[in-house]
């Protein structure tokens, strides 16, 4: 029985990994909707780049 549970966990992890790789836009939307990713606001500097500290002067890295 424990083998079935472990196999199901491994399959679920693989499906989540490949789902994120094959459908990045939908995955990001799902993460934001579920509250797992921070929401970007219009007030963030360099919001197109994710407002990271490596972005300087409005250009992306």
Secondary structure, DSSP 8 states (H G I E B T S, - for coil): -HHHHHHHHHHHHHHHHHHHHH-HHHHHHHHHHHTSS----TTSTTGGGTS-TT-BTTB--
